[in-house]
Amino acid sequence: MANFVLVHGAWHGAWCWRRVIDQLQQQGHRVYAVTLTGLGERAHLLSPAITLETHIEDVRQLIETEELSEVVLAVHSYAGMIGTAIADRLGGRLKHLVYVDAVIPKPGESWSSTQASATQQQRLAAAEASENFSFPPPDPVVFGLHDADHAWVQRRQTPHPGNTYRMPLAFDVQRVAATPRTFISCTEPALATIEPSRLRVKEAAFWGGAWLPGSRLIEVKTGHDPMISEPAALTRILLDCAL
């Protein structure tokens, strides 16, 4: 029996993992899906006070409170920032870190600094114009979702806390690289804001050469939300990471 901790990305909540949770639990595994502060069923807590550090603490507290070890930590999209921090601070608790079409920062980068300046300006302008310094979700069609899945995600998405976007993350690449890592690249369609991370994981010099050893790259021909569009394929990868 393995321990899985699943962390959603921007605009989502623990709800997005429902199909993967069902499949993992059916095979007898322990599964913990985190909803980050201000999102999902915790959207009523949305506030300018929420930062990247708030969300890191959400995940750290779960792992420590549940006294988990040998954790397969799967982080989606924005939560790549969080997973990187957890591997830096609680690496001894992790068995494998799975970046699911996720942001992979360099030390000192914020989530926003991994993206094009036009995207940064658009999101920060939206946050400034909002009541709670947040930016609204996109149409799920950009995640390659259609029909019932599109409607479900569109119905469930909530604005994302803006101050998570521009807070830099300091970490030690050697500590993070000590945890085995898998990057899942979702390519049909490929979400443009993740492209810098897709390129980084192929670079021998990334993280000063610390990334490639102990890491692997898996391509899945689906959109940015594989837990919704390809849950069986994603579940198989997660199970393999638990071996």
MDAnalysis code that builds the backbone (N, CA, C; Angstrom):
import MDAnalysis as mda
import numpy as np

u = mda.Universe.empty(729, n_residues=243, atom_resindex=np.repeat(np.arange(243), 3), trajectory=True)
u.add_TopologyAttr("name", ["N", "CA", "C"] * 243)
u.add_TopologyAttr("resid", np.arange(1, 244))
u.add_TopologyAttr("resname", ["MET", "ALA", "ASN", "PHE", "VAL", "LEU", "VAL", "HIS", "GLY", "ALA", "TRP", "HIS", "GLY", "ALA", "TRP", "CYS", "TRP", "ARG", "ARG", "VAL", "ILE", "ASP", "GLN", "LEU", "GLN", "GLN", "GLN", "GLY", "HIS", "ARG", "VAL", "TYR", "ALA", "VAL", "THR", "LEU", "THR", "GLY", "LEU", "GLY", "GLU", "ARG", "ALA", "HIS", "LEU", "LEU", "SER", "PRO", "ALA", "ILE", "THR", "LEU", "GLU", "THR", "HIS", "ILE", "GLU", "ASP", "VAL", "ARG", "GLN", "LEU", "ILE", "GLU", "THR", "GLU", "GLU", "LEU", "SER", "GLU", "VAL", "VAL", "LEU", "ALA", "VAL", "HIS", "SER", "TYR", "ALA", "GLY", "MET", "ILE", "GLY", "THR", "ALA", "ILE", "ALA", "ASP", "ARG", "LEU", "GLY", "GLY", "ARG", "LEU", "LYS", "HIS", "LEU", "VAL", "TYR", "VAL", "ASP", "ALA", "VAL", "ILE", "PRO", "LYS", "PRO", "GLY", "GLU", "SER", "TRP", "SER", "SER", "THR", "GLN", "ALA", "SER", "ALA", "THR", "GLN", "GLN", "GLN", "ARG", "LEU", "ALA", "ALA", "ALA", "GLU", "ALA", "SER", "GLU", "ASN", "PHE", "SER", "PHE", "PRO", "PRO", "PRO", "ASP", "PRO", "VAL", "VAL", "PHE", "GLY", "LEU", "HIS", "ASP", "ALA", "ASP", "HIS", "ALA", "TRP", "VAL", "GLN", "ARG", "ARG", "GLN", "THR", "PRO", "HIS", "PRO", "GLY", "ASN", "THR", "TYR", "ARG", "MET", "PRO", "LEU", "ALA", "PHE", "ASP", "VAL", "GLN", "ARG", "VAL", "ALA", "ALA", "THR", "PRO", "ARG", "THR", "PHE", "ILE", "SER", "CYS", "THR", "GLU", "PRO", "ALA", "LEU", "ALA", "THR", "ILE", "GLU", "PRO", "SER", "ARG", "LEU", "ARG", "VAL", "LYS", "GLU", "ALA", "ALA", "PHE", "TRP", "GLY", "GLY", "ALA", "TRP", "LEU", "PRO", "GLY", "SER", "ARG", "LEU", "ILE", "GLU", "VAL", "LYS", "THR", "GLY", "HIS", "ASP", "PRO", "MET", "ILE", "SER", "GLU", "PRO", "ALA", "ALA", "LEU", "THR", "ARG", "ILE", "LEU", "LEU", "ASP", "CYS", "ALA", "LEU"])
u.atoms.positions = np.array([
    [0.846, -1.196, 0.000],
    [0.000, 0.000, 0.000],
    [0.882, 1.247, 0.000],
    [0.609, 2.162, -0.929],
    [1.407, 3.378, -1.064],
    [0.625, 4.583, -0.560],
    [1.367, 5.648, -0.252],
    [0.770, 6.923, 0.143],
    [0.886, 7.910, -1.010],
    [-0.239, 8.399, -1.485],
    [-0.265, 9.391, -2.557],
    [-0.815, 10.707, -2.013],
    [-0.129, 11.803, -2.309],
    [-0.639, 13.141, -2.023],
    [-0.758, 13.862, -3.358],
    [-1.950, 14.346, -3.654],
    [-2.256, 14.964, -4.942],
    [-2.559, 16.446, -4.728],
    [-1.890, 17.301, -5.487],
    [-2.049, 18.744, -5.319],
    [-2.440, 19.365, -6.656],
    [-3.580, 20.011, -6.668],
    [-4.121, 20.619, -7.889],
    [-3.375, 21.896, -8.262],
    [-3.642, 22.376, -9.460],
    [-3.061, 23.622, -9.926],
    [-4.003, 24.800, -9.775],
    [-3.708, 25.872, -10.491],
    [-4.492, 27.104, -10.401],
    [-5.947, 26.866, -10.793],
    [-6.830, 27.575, -10.099],
    [-8.271, 27.609, -10.372],
    [-9.007, 26.316, -10.018],
    [-8.279, 25.263, -9.695],
    [-8.882, 23.963, -9.431],
    [-9.023, 23.721, -7.927],
    [-9.376, 22.515, -7.562],
    [-9.451, 22.083, -6.169],
    [-9.229, 20.587, -6.138],
    [-9.334, 19.995, -4.971],
    [-9.167, 18.540, -4.863],
    [-10.151, 17.794, -5.751],
    [-11.268, 18.442, -6.069],
    [-12.301, 17.824, -6.911],
    [-11.750, 17.316, -8.243],
    [-10.728, 17.972, -8.788],
    [-10.258, 17.612, -10.133],
    [-9.613, 16.228, -10.177],
    [-9.200, 15.714, -9.016],
    [-8.526, 14.415, -8.948],
    [-9.499, 13.254, -8.763],
    [-10.786, 13.507, -8.763],
    [-11.780, 12.504, -8.368],
    [-11.585, 11.159, -9.065],
    [-11.372, 11.176, -10.368],
    [-11.268, 9.918, -11.123],
    [-9.988, 9.158, -10.779],
    [-8.913, 9.882, -10.565],
    [-7.649, 9.251, -10.177],
    [-7.744, 8.710, -8.753],
    [-8.348, 9.473, -7.863],
    [-8.536, 9.015, -6.478],
    [-9.287, 7.693, -6.456],
    [-10.376, 7.626, -7.216],
    [-11.179, 6.396, -7.245],
    [-10.338, 5.200, -7.681],
    [-9.534, 5.386, -8.726],
    [-8.743, 4.270, -9.250],
    [-7.641, 3.846, -8.284],
    [-7.004, 4.805, -7.631],
    [-5.952, 4.465, -6.669],
    [-6.532, 3.781, -5.434],
    [-7.658, 4.276, -4.959],
    [-8.274, 3.676, -3.768],
    [-8.808, 2.278, -4.055],
    [-9.286, 2.060, -5.262],
    [-9.776, 0.731, -5.628],
    [-8.666, -0.311, -5.560],
    [-7.420, 0.151, -5.687],
    [-6.277, -0.764, -5.601],
    [-5.662, -0.793, -4.201],
    [-6.351, -0.179, -3.240],
    [-5.957, -0.295, -1.848],
    [-4.965, 0.721, -1.333],
    [-4.743, 1.794, -2.082],
    [-3.756, 2.789, -1.667],
    [-4.389, 3.908, -0.841],
    [-3.564, 4.549, -0.020],
    [-3.994, 5.742, 0.711],
    [-3.819, 6.951, -0.207],
    [-4.864, 7.763, -0.308],
    [-4.820, 8.923, -1.198],
    [-5.307, 10.158, -0.444],
    [-4.498, 11.195, -0.494],
    [-4.849, 12.469, 0.133],
    [-4.811, 13.540, -0.955],
    [-5.940, 14.157, -1.227],
    [-5.999, 15.246, -2.204],
    [-6.186, 16.556, -1.445],
    [-5.254, 17.457, -1.623],
    [-5.264, 18.739, -0.913],
    [-6.084, 19.751, -1.707],
    [-6.895, 20.549, -1.013],
    [-7.444, 21.751, -1.626],
    [-6.713, 22.942, -1.018],
    [-6.049, 23.707, -1.854],
    [-5.251, 24.842, -1.402],
    [-6.147, 25.983, -0.923],
    [-5.653, 26.735, 0.040],
    [-6.419, 27.828, 0.639],
    [-6.896, 28.818, -0.418],
    [-8.196, 29.126, -0.382],
    [-8.785, 30.101, -1.297],
    [-9.322, 29.520, -2.581],
    [-9.235, 28.191, -2.730],
    [-9.663, 27.533, -3.965],
    [-10.641, 26.405, -3.653],
    [-11.302, 25.887, -4.701],
    [-12.218, 24.775, -4.526],
    [-13.239, 25.049, -3.446],
    [-13.445, 24.065, -2.569],
    [-14.406, 24.230, -1.478],
    [-13.911, 25.186, -0.396],
    [-12.689, 25.705, -0.574],
    [-12.135, 26.700, 0.353],
    [-12.085, 28.087, -0.290],
    [-12.874, 28.272, -1.353],
    [-12.889, 29.547, -2.077],
    [-13.377, 30.696, -1.200],
    [-14.149, 30.378, -0.165],
    [-14.640, 31.431, 0.734],
    [-13.507, 32.077, 1.530],
    [-12.328, 31.465, 1.503],
    [-11.170, 32.007, 2.217],
    [-10.281, 32.865, 1.316],
    [-10.701, 33.086, 0.073],
    [-9.899, 33.866, -0.874],
    [-9.571, 35.234, -0.282],
    [-8.286, 35.599, -0.345],
    [-7.829, 36.828, 0.296],
    [-6.497, 37.255, -0.298],
    [-6.210, 38.568, -0.304],
    [-4.885, 39.021, -0.731],
    [-3.765, 38.512, 0.170],
    [-4.106, 38.036, 1.362],
    [-3.085, 37.547, 2.297],
    [-2.532, 36.181, 1.902],
    [-3.193, 35.491, 0.979],
    [-2.738, 34.162, 0.553],
    [-1.528, 34.313, -0.368],
    [-0.459, 33.617, -0.029],
    [0.757, 33.648, -0.842],
    [1.172, 32.226, -1.200],
    [2.224, 32.118, -1.967],
    [2.799, 30.803, -2.268],
    [3.135, 30.066, -0.976],
    [3.641, 30.785, 0.006],
    [4.014, 30.162, 1.277],
    [2.791, 29.567, 1.983],
    [1.627, 30.206, 1.849],
    [0.383, 29.654, 2.405],
    [0.117, 28.277, 1.824],
    [0.259, 28.167, 0.518],
    [-0.041, 26.905, -0.163],
    [1.014, 25.838, 0.126],
    [2.254, 26.238, 0.246],
    [3.290, 25.279, 0.651],
    [2.950, 24.718, 2.030],
    [2.509, 25.598, 2.907],
    [2.172, 25.175, 4.269],
    [0.952, 24.255, 4.279],
    [-0.016, 24.481, 3.385],
    [-1.164, 23.573, 3.273],
    [-0.694, 22.133, 3.071],
    [0.254, 21.962, 2.168],
    [0.734, 20.618, 1.830],
    [1.654, 20.077, 2.924],
    [2.532, 20.918, 3.429],
    [3.444, 20.475, 4.488],
    [2.670, 20.006, 5.716],
    [1.651, 20.771, 6.086],
    [0.861, 20.410, 7.265],
    [0.151, 19.074, 7.073],
    [-0.354, 18.828, 5.871],
    [-1.011, 17.544, 5.616],
    [-0.026, 16.392, 5.816],
    [1.136, 16.499, 5.192],
    [2.118, 15.416, 5.273],
    [2.561, 15.186, 6.716],
    [2.798, 16.265, 7.439],
    [3.279, 16.118, 8.810],
    [2.168, 15.674, 9.763],
    [0.969, 16.240, 9.611],
    [-0.132, 15.888, 10.510],
    [-0.551, 14.434, 10.337],
    [-0.554, 13.963, 9.090],
    [-0.916, 12.568, 8.823],
    [0.259, 11.615, 9.041],
    [1.411, 12.182, 9.408],
    [2.621, 11.396, 9.677],
    [2.966, 10.477, 8.505],
    [2.970, 11.077, 7.311],
    [3.197, 10.307, 6.092],
    [4.685, 10.194, 5.777],
    [5.044, 9.071, 5.210],
    [6.388, 8.862, 4.680],
    [6.266, 8.075, 3.380],
    [7.357, 7.985, 2.647],
    [7.351, 7.274, 1.361],
    [6.208, 7.780, 0.473],
    [6.053, 9.093, 0.432],
    [4.937, 9.724, -0.277],
    [5.250, 9.870, -1.763],
    [4.306, 9.485, -2.604],
    [4.330, 9.870, -4.013],
    [3.542, 11.170, -4.092],
    [4.248, 12.260, -4.312],
    [3.643, 13.594, -4.344],
    [3.444, 14.008, -5.794],
    [2.189, 14.144, -6.214],
    [1.863, 14.560, -7.578],
    [1.363, 15.993, -7.548],
    [2.021, 16.857, -8.304],
    [1.692, 18.283, -8.307],
    [1.370, 18.716, -9.731],
    [0.255, 19.399, -9.882],
    [-0.228, 19.770, -11.208],
    [-0.035, 21.260, -11.460],
    [0.513, 21.596, -12.618],
    [0.541, 22.961, -13.124],
    [1.243, 23.909, -12.145],
    [0.547, 24.955, -11.678],
    [1.121, 25.896, -10.705],
    [1.744, 25.188, -9.510],
    [1.155, 24.074, -9.090],
    [1.625, 23.389, -7.883],
    [3.023, 22.806, -8.033],
    [3.608, 22.873, -9.226],
    [5.015, 22.528, -9.357],
    [5.891, 23.393, -8.463],
    [5.466, 24.644, -8.245],
    [6.174, 25.512, -7.301],
    [6.130, 24.909, -5.903],
    [4.960, 24.400, -5.532],
    [4.750, 23.835, -4.196],
    [5.532, 22.535, -4.033],
    [5.446, 21.667, -5.034],
    [6.159, 20.397, -4.962],
    [7.656, 20.580, -4.835],
    [8.189, 21.566, -5.545],
    [9.617, 21.861, -5.454],
    [9.987, 22.266, -4.030],
    [9.144, 23.100, -3.421],
    [9.399, 23.543, -2.047],
    [9.305, 22.386, -1.055],
    [8.333, 21.509, -1.248],
    [8.176, 20.373, -0.333],
    [9.371, 19.426, -0.438],
    [9.845, 19.185, -1.648],
    [11.027, 18.328, -1.817],
    [12.259, 18.953, -1.171],
    [12.322, 20.269, -1.175],
    [13.435, 20.979, -0.541],
    [13.364, 20.874, 0.983],
    [12.148, 20.975, 1.524],
    [11.981, 21.075, 2.982],
    [11.646, 19.742, 3.657],
    [10.969, 18.859, 2.922],
    [10.541, 17.576, 3.498],
    [10.950, 16.408, 2.612],
    [12.058, 16.547, 1.937],
    [12.464, 15.528, 0.973],
    [12.557, 14.134, 1.559],
    [12.905, 14.037, 2.829],
    [13.019, 12.731, 3.459],
    [11.701, 12.000, 3.594],
    [10.588, 12.722, 3.416],
    [9.264, 12.096, 3.489],
    [8.785, 11.594, 2.130],
    [9.490, 11.957, 1.056],
    [9.005, 11.666, -0.291],
    [9.694, 10.446, -0.893],
    [8.918, 9.663, -1.601],
    [9.445, 8.556, -2.402],
    [9.659, 9.006, -3.840],
    [8.745, 9.833, -4.343],
    [8.809, 10.276, -5.737],
    [8.032, 11.582, -5.865],
    [8.534, 12.492, -6.674],
    [7.864, 13.757, -6.965],
    [7.452, 13.744, -8.427],
    [6.162, 13.875, -8.668],
    [5.618, 13.806, -10.024],
    [5.095, 15.183, -10.419],
    [5.745, 15.796, -11.404],
    [5.296, 17.076, -11.946],
    [4.323, 16.783, -13.087],
    [3.051, 17.042, -12.870],
    [2.028, 16.756, -13.875],
    [1.810, 18.013, -14.717],
    [2.488, 18.065, -15.878],
    [2.433, 19.244, -16.753],
    [2.575, 20.510, -15.907],
    [3.633, 20.534, -15.109],
    [3.749, 21.519, -14.032],
    [4.896, 22.498, -14.246],
    [4.807, 23.602, -13.537],
    [5.857, 24.614, -13.505],
    [7.055, 24.076, -12.722],
    [8.243, 24.214, -13.294],
    [9.473, 23.878, -12.567],
    [10.343, 25.133, -12.542],
    [10.468, 25.751, -11.373],
    [11.216, 27.009, -11.298],
    [12.713, 26.796, -11.144],
    [13.452, 27.846, -11.418],
    [14.835, 27.949, -10.986],
    [14.834, 28.614, -9.607],
    [15.875, 28.409, -8.802],
    [15.921, 29.071, -7.495],
    [15.759, 30.584, -7.631],
    [14.876, 31.141, -6.801],
    [14.642, 32.578, -6.815],
    [13.573, 33.037, -7.779],
    [13.026, 32.131, -8.575],
    [11.960, 32.507, -9.499],
    [10.599, 32.462, -8.813],
    [9.700, 33.290, -9.310],
    [8.287, 33.200, -8.961],
    [7.581, 32.441, -10.072],
    [6.333, 32.069, -9.827],
    [5.526, 31.451, -10.885],
    [5.436, 32.401, -12.071],
    [5.192, 33.686, -11.803],
    [5.027, 34.648, -12.894],
    [6.282, 34.767, -13.746],
    [7.451, 34.650, -13.136],
    [8.689, 34.849, -13.896],
    [9.002, 33.692, -14.831],
    [8.232, 32.594, -14.744],
    [8.396, 31.497, -15.699],
    [7.542, 31.715, -16.942],
    [6.793, 32.823, -16.983],
    [5.845, 33.054, -18.069],
    [6.183, 34.313, -18.850],
    [5.571, 34.437, -20.014],
    [5.803, 35.590, -20.878],
    [5.314, 36.867, -20.203],
    [5.964, 37.982, -20.528],
    [5.612, 39.251, -19.887],
    [4.166, 39.647, -20.162],
    [3.651, 39.326, -21.345],
    [2.262, 39.668, -21.658],
    [1.295, 38.917, -20.747],
    [1.599, 37.650, -20.482],
    [0.765, 36.860, -19.569],
    [0.840, 37.431, -18.164],
    [2.044, 37.786, -17.734],
    [2.213, 38.386, -16.409],
    [1.381, 39.653, -16.277],
    [1.481, 40.528, -17.255],
    [0.765, 41.800, -17.203],
    [-0.744, 41.591, -17.175],
    [-1.220, 40.652, -17.982],
    [-2.651, 40.381, -18.045],
    [-3.175, 39.873, -16.703],
    [-2.465, 38.924, -16.110],
    [-2.938, 38.336, -14.853],
    [-2.853, 39.328, -13.698],
    [-1.780, 40.084, -13.634],
    [-1.640, 41.040, -12.546],
    [-2.637, 42.183, -12.687],
    [-2.934, 42.580, -13.917],
    [-3.947, 43.617, -14.128],
    [-5.320, 43.123, -13.687],
    [-5.621, 41.866, -13.998],
    [-6.899, 41.287, -13.569],
    [-6.977, 41.220, -12.050],
    [-5.861, 40.859, -11.418],
    [-5.841, 40.787, -9.953],
    [-6.050, 42.161, -9.333],
    [-5.391, 43.165, -9.888],
    [-5.541, 44.528, -9.369],
    [-6.986, 45.010, -9.476],
    [-7.673, 44.572, -10.521],
    [-9.053, 45.015, -10.745],
    [-10.071, 44.228, -9.929],
    [-9.644, 43.148, -9.301],
    [-10.572, 42.279, -8.580],
    [-10.727, 42.723, -7.127],
    [-11.742, 42.188, -6.483],
    [-12.019, 42.544, -5.090],
    [-10.999, 41.941, -4.133],
    [-10.525, 40.723, -4.441],
    [-9.648, 39.995, -3.521],
    [-8.258, 39.728, -4.080],
    [-7.807, 40.545, -4.999],
    [-6.522, 40.373, -5.664],
    [-6.368, 38.938, -6.164],
    [-7.219, 38.600, -7.110],
    [-7.216, 37.261, -7.711],
    [-7.407, 37.403, -9.210],
    [-7.064, 36.343, -9.952],
    [-7.324, 36.401, -11.392],
    [-8.239, 35.254, -11.806],
    [-9.115, 35.522, -12.778],
    [-10.179, 34.575, -13.116],
    [-9.670, 33.386, -13.916],
    [-10.405, 32.273, -13.874],
    [-10.009, 31.082, -14.630],
    [-10.229, 31.262, -16.122],
    [-9.467, 30.540, -16.936],
    [-9.672, 30.567, -18.382],
    [-10.792, 29.623, -18.787],
    [-11.183, 29.707, -20.034],
    [-12.102, 28.722, -20.596],
    [-11.372, 27.374, -20.634],
    [-11.968, 26.312, -20.079],
    [-11.288, 25.006, -20.041],
    [-10.964, 24.416, -21.405],
    [-11.414, 25.050, -22.469],
    [-11.039, 24.557, -23.794],
    [-9.521, 24.610, -23.972],
    [-8.842, 25.528, -23.264],
    [-7.381, 25.610, -23.384],
    [-6.705, 24.402, -22.750],
    [-7.445, 23.669, -21.911],
    [-6.929, 22.439, -21.314],
    [-7.263, 21.214, -22.162],
    [-7.852, 21.458, -23.337],
    [-8.222, 20.354, -24.214],
    [-9.485, 19.638, -23.784],
    [-10.324, 20.306, -23.007],
    [-11.549, 19.682, -22.502],
    [-12.756, 20.109, -23.323],
    [-13.681, 19.187, -23.478],
    [-14.870, 19.444, -24.287],
    [-16.084, 18.770, -23.650],
    [-17.236, 19.171, -24.125],
    [-18.504, 18.535, -23.750],
    [-18.683, 18.485, -22.230],
    [-19.002, 17.314, -21.680],
    [-19.333, 17.217, -20.254],
    [-18.144, 17.580, -19.367],
    [-16.932, 17.182, -19.770],
    [-15.755, 17.517, -18.962],
    [-15.520, 19.025, -18.949],
    [-15.700, 19.647, -20.091],
    [-15.559, 21.100, -20.182],
    [-16.560, 21.785, -19.261],
    [-17.799, 21.352, -19.315],
    [-18.848, 21.963, -18.493],
    [-18.567, 21.769, -17.005],
    [-18.084, 20.577, -16.653],
    [-17.802, 20.269, -15.251],
    [-16.696, 21.165, -14.704],
    [-15.606, 21.297, -15.454],
    [-14.485, 22.120, -15.008],
    [-14.873, 23.595, -14.994],
    [-15.576, 24.041, -16.006],
    [-15.996, 25.443, -16.048],
    [-16.876, 25.789, -14.850],
    [-17.695, 24.855, -14.453],
    [-18.603, 25.040, -13.317],
    [-17.841, 25.094, -11.991],
    [-16.746, 24.359, -11.893],
    [-16.052, 24.184, -10.614],
    [-14.873, 25.147, -10.408],
    [-14.322, 25.674, -11.473],
    [-13.162, 26.558, -11.327],
    [-13.510, 27.812, -10.515],
    [-12.507, 28.314, -9.792],
    [-12.666, 29.542, -9.009],
    [-11.449, 30.440, -9.223],
    [-11.578, 31.741, -8.958],
    [-10.434, 32.646, -9.123],
    [-9.234, 32.219, -8.281],
    [-8.045, 32.520, -8.796],
    [-6.805, 32.093, -8.130],
    [-6.179, 33.262, -7.369],
    [-5.701, 33.024, -6.143],
    [-5.083, 34.095, -5.343],
    [-3.869, 34.712, -6.036],
    [-3.921, 36.020, -6.250],
    [-2.908, 36.690, -7.054],
    [-1.532, 36.757, -6.434],
    [-1.459, 36.783, -5.116],
    [-0.146, 36.911, -4.484],
    [0.642, 35.608, -4.445],
    [0.049, 34.512, -4.908],
    [0.836, 33.293, -5.135],
    [1.642, 33.411, -6.422],
    [1.245, 34.350, -7.265],
    [1.788, 34.445, -8.619],
    [3.160, 35.107, -8.655],
    [3.388, 36.025, -7.747],
    [4.612, 36.822, -7.871],
    [5.603, 36.631, -6.723],
    [5.361, 35.654, -5.855],
    [6.272, 35.399, -4.735],
    [7.391, 34.463, -5.172],
    [8.652, 34.879, -5.043],
    [9.772, 34.015, -5.451],
    [9.973, 32.855, -4.485],
    [10.552, 31.784, -5.003],
    [10.812, 30.591, -4.204],
    [12.312, 30.334, -4.136],
    [12.841, 30.325, -2.934],
    [14.242, 29.948, -2.719],
    [14.300, 28.465, -2.364],
    [15.221, 27.743, -2.979],
    [15.386, 26.326, -2.652],
    [16.772, 25.863, -3.080],
    [17.174, 24.729, -2.529],
    [18.465, 24.130, -2.843],
    [18.251, 23.035, -3.890],
    [18.811, 23.202, -5.068],
    [18.557, 22.246, -6.151],
    [19.052, 20.845, -5.800],
    [20.131, 20.750, -5.059],
    [20.649, 19.427, -4.706],
    [19.697, 18.693, -3.767],
    [19.089, 19.423, -2.834],
    [18.124, 18.781, -1.939],
    [16.908, 18.298, -2.715],
    [16.407, 19.124, -3.632],
    [15.238, 18.723, -4.423],
    [15.595, 17.545, -5.323],
    [16.756, 17.612, -5.949],
    [17.169, 16.564, -6.888],
    [17.452, 15.233, -6.201],
    [17.551, 15.234, -4.883],
    [17.754, 13.977, -4.154],
    [16.506, 13.098, -4.177],
    [15.349, 13.688, -4.496],
    [14.104, 12.928, -4.639],
    [13.932, 12.530, -6.101],
    [13.661, 11.262, -6.401],
    [13.384, 10.869, -7.791],
    [12.215, 11.677, -8.348],
    [12.333, 12.075, -9.615],
    [11.345, 12.976, -10.212],
    [10.875, 12.474, -11.576],
    [9.600, 12.668, -11.833],
    [9.028, 12.403, -13.154],
    [8.303, 13.657, -13.617],
    [8.569, 14.056, -14.857],
    [7.826, 15.165, -15.461],
    [6.902, 14.594, -16.519],
    [5.612, 14.818, -16.363],
    [4.618, 14.375, -17.337],
    [4.286, 15.554, -18.235],
    [4.622, 15.433, -19.497],
    [4.381, 16.484, -20.481],
    [3.113, 16.167, -21.262],
    [2.129, 17.045, -21.153],
    [0.848, 16.856, -21.849],
    [0.870, 17.694, -23.124],
    [0.713, 17.024, -24.257],
    [1.068, 17.656, -25.529],
    [-0.076, 17.883, -26.513],
    [-1.266, 17.382, -26.226],
    [-2.348, 17.515, -27.219],
    [-3.647, 17.959, -26.568],
    [-3.876, 19.288, -26.493],
    [-2.971, 20.375, -26.887],
    [-1.995, 20.716, -25.764],
    [-0.859, 21.272, -26.144],
    [0.136, 21.706, -25.164],
    [-0.217, 23.111, -24.685],
    [-0.289, 23.289, -23.370],
    [-0.591, 24.608, -22.809],
    [0.664, 25.476, -22.874],
    [0.545, 26.644, -23.494],
    [1.713, 27.480, -23.778],
    [2.457, 27.914, -22.521],
    [1.746, 28.157, -21.431],
    [2.418, 28.665, -20.232],
    [3.303, 27.619, -19.552],
    [3.155, 26.346, -19.925],
    [4.004, 25.287, -19.365],
    [5.204, 25.006, -20.268],
    [5.226, 25.577, -21.463],
    [6.287, 25.280, -22.423],
    [7.693, 25.535, -21.874],
    [7.929, 26.622, -21.123],
    [9.280, 26.799, -20.577],
    [9.735, 25.619, -19.716],
    [8.828, 25.046, -18.947],
    [9.191, 23.888, -18.114],
    [9.427, 22.652, -18.969],
    [8.633, 22.481, -20.024],
    [8.846, 21.342, -20.930],
    [10.240, 21.387, -21.545],
    [10.701, 22.581, -21.848],
    [12.032, 22.731, -22.429],
    [13.118, 22.527, -21.376],
    [12.893, 23.037, -20.189],
    [13.899, 22.949, -19.130],
    [14.256, 21.510, -18.778],
    [13.260, 20.654, -18.724],
    [13.526, 19.281, -18.261],
    [14.354, 18.479, -19.262],
    [14.582, 19.040, -20.435],
    [15.419, 18.379, -21.433],
    [16.842, 18.937, -21.464],
    [17.084, 20.005, -20.698],
    [18.370, 20.695, -20.751],
    [19.367, 20.083, -19.767],
    [20.518, 19.711, -20.262],
    [21.548, 19.115, -19.403],
    [22.021, 20.083, -18.324],
    [21.951, 21.389, -18.612],
    [22.472, 22.380, -17.669],
    [21.427, 22.871, -16.672],
    [20.185, 22.408, -16.786],
    [19.135, 22.914, -15.896],
    [19.450, 22.556, -14.447],
    [19.219, 23.498, -13.565],
    [19.563, 23.370, -12.139],
    [21.054, 23.064, -11.975],
    [21.865, 23.675, -12.838],
    [23.302, 23.463, -12.742],
    [23.707, 22.027, -12.999],
    [22.896, 21.340, -13.806],
    [23.160, 19.944, -14.132],
    [22.548, 18.955, -13.160],
    [21.818, 19.463, -12.149],
    [21.257, 18.573, -11.119],
    [19.931, 17.945, -11.529],
    [19.248, 18.504, -12.549],
    [17.916, 18.000, -12.876],
    [17.929, 16.608, -13.504],
    [18.666, 16.424, -14.580],
    [18.537, 15.198, -15.376],
    [18.833, 13.913, -14.602],
    [19.901, 13.830, -13.812],
    [20.108, 12.587, -13.053],
    [18.947, 12.366, -12.067],
    [18.376, 11.180, -12.107],
    [17.274, 10.879, -11.191],
    [15.922, 11.361, -11.652],
    [15.846, 11.840, -12.903],
    [14.562, 12.308, -13.424],
    [14.211, 11.549, -14.696],
    [12.945, 11.593, -15.049],
    [12.516, 11.030, -16.328],
    [11.392, 11.889, -16.887],
    [11.226, 11.814, -18.183],
    [10.219, 12.577, -18.910],
    [9.264, 11.603, -19.578],
    [7.965, 11.793, -19.325],
    [6.934, 10.963, -19.948],
    [5.965, 11.876, -20.684],
    [5.725, 11.587, -21.950],
    [4.779, 12.366, -22.741],
    [3.436, 11.652, -22.786],
    [2.385, 12.405, -22.523],
    [1.024, 11.883, -22.610],
    [0.269, 12.735, -23.624],
    [-0.313, 12.081, -24.601],
    [-0.995, 12.807, -25.676],
    [-2.411, 13.170, -25.245],
    [-2.465, 14.161, -24.390],
    [-3.736, 14.696, -23.917],
    [-3.498, 16.137, -23.518],
    [-4.548, 16.811, -23.044],
    [-4.423, 18.206, -22.660],
    [-3.887, 18.398, -21.250],
    [-3.969, 19.616, -20.775],
    [-3.315, 20.039, -19.535],
    [-3.916, 19.420, -18.274],
    [-5.121, 18.896, -18.346],
    [-5.783, 18.289, -17.180],
    [-5.903, 16.771, -17.348],
    [-4.792, 16.037, -17.328],
    [-4.873, 14.595, -17.596],
    [-5.636, 13.824, -16.533],
    [-5.742, 14.379, -15.328],
    [-6.522, 13.702, -14.287],
    [-8.002, 13.654, -14.648],
    [-8.392, 14.496, -15.608],
    [-9.773, 14.514, -16.094],
    [-9.878, 13.839, -17.455],
    [-8.958, 14.168, -18.360],
    [-9.062, 13.656, -19.731],
    [-8.450, 12.274, -19.924],
    [-7.447, 11.909, -19.100],
    [-6.792, 10.592, -19.210],
    [-6.483, 10.034, -17.822],
    [-7.488, 9.860, -16.981],
    [-7.211, 9.424, -15.603],
    [-6.561, 8.051, -15.510],
    [-6.913, 7.133, -16.403],
    [-6.324, 5.790, -16.338],
    [-4.832, 5.842, -16.650],
    [-4.460, 6.608, -17.672],
    [-3.043, 6.732, -18.031],
    [-2.254, 7.392, -16.907],
    [-2.819, 8.440, -16.320],
    [-2.135, 9.122, -15.226],
    [-2.009, 8.210, -14.007],
    [-3.051, 7.458, -13.718],
    [-3.007, 6.530, -12.582],
    [-1.908, 5.493, -12.773],
    [-1.764, 4.976, -13.982],
    [-0.709, 3.984, -14.249],
    [0.674, 4.565, -13.976],
    [0.882, 5.809, -14.374],
    [2.181, 6.447, -14.138],
    [2.425, 6.623, -12.641],
    [1.408, 7.068, -11.922],
    [1.553, 7.261, -10.478],
    [1.863, 5.943, -9.774],
    [1.183, 4.888, -10.186],
    [1.443, 3.576, -9.586],
    [2.874, 3.119, -9.862],
    [3.362, 3.392, -11.059],
    [4.739, 3.033, -11.397],
    [5.730, 3.804, -10.525],
    [5.392, 5.058, -10.207],
    [6.268, 5.876, -9.364],
    [6.308, 5.381, -7.922],
    [5.312, 4.601, -7.539],
    [5.251, 4.076, -6.170],
    [6.063, 2.801, -5.990],
    [6.545, 2.217, -7.096],
    [7.276, 0.947, -7.010],
    [8.668, 1.123, -6.405],
])
